[in-house]
Amino acid sequence: MSAPAAPPGAVRLPERSPIDGRPIGGGTAHKLREAAHLLRDQAAAAGPGPVADALLRRAELREQQAAALDDA
C-alpha cells in the first residue's frame, strides 16, 4: 500500500536527517543530536574563547544524553 497523495502545494519533508542520516521520526535521541550539531555550529561561529568552550561542553552533553537513550 502506498502513502496517500499529498495535497497540491504541500511541502515534502526529508525522510532522513541531513546531519546524521538517521530517519526523521521525532525521537528524543535524534533531537538531542540535532541540538548538538547546532551548538557546534554556534561554537564555530563564536570563534575561540569561553563562549565557544561552553557551547562545545553543552554539545558534548547532548551527545552523551543521546547515547544513553540509545543504550536504554
N, C-alpha and C positions, 0 to 999 in steps of 0.2 A: 504494500500500500504506500502510495507516495504522499508527500506533505501537501496540505491544501494550498491552492494558489493564493499568492499574496494579492491584496487589493492594488489597483493601479496607483502608482506613485509611492508605494511602500519602500522603505529603505531596507536593504538586506544587510544584516549584521554578519560579521565574520564568524565562522564556526570555531576557529582556533585563535588563540591569543597570538598577536604578532610578537610578543615579548618572549614567551617560553614555549609556544607551540602547543600548549595544552588546550583541550576542549574548553570552550567557554560555557559554563553552566551555573555560574554564580556561587560556586563553592567558597567557603571561608579561606581555605589554604590558597586558592587561586587569587583571591582578592588581596591576601597578605603579600603574595609575591608581586602582584601589580603595584602595591603600595611601596614595596622595597625598591622596585625599579624606578618609580617616580622619585623617591627620596634620593636615589643615587644620581638621577638626572639633576635634581636641585643642588646636590652637593657639588657636582661638576660645574654647574653654573655659578655657584657661590665662590669658587676658587679656593685656594688653600687657606686654612685658618680654623678657628674654633667652631664657626657655624657649620662648615663642611664636615668637620670631625663629628659634631653632634648628629648631623643628618645621616652620616655613614653608620654611626652606632645604632640609630633608630632603624635603618635599613637592615642591618645585621640581626637585630631583634625580630623584625618581621619575618626574615628568612628562618630563624630558629623556631618561631611560632608556627610557621607553615610546615616545617619539617616535623614538629611534634604532632601536628594534626595528621600528617601523612602516616606517622607511626602508630597512631591511635586506632 
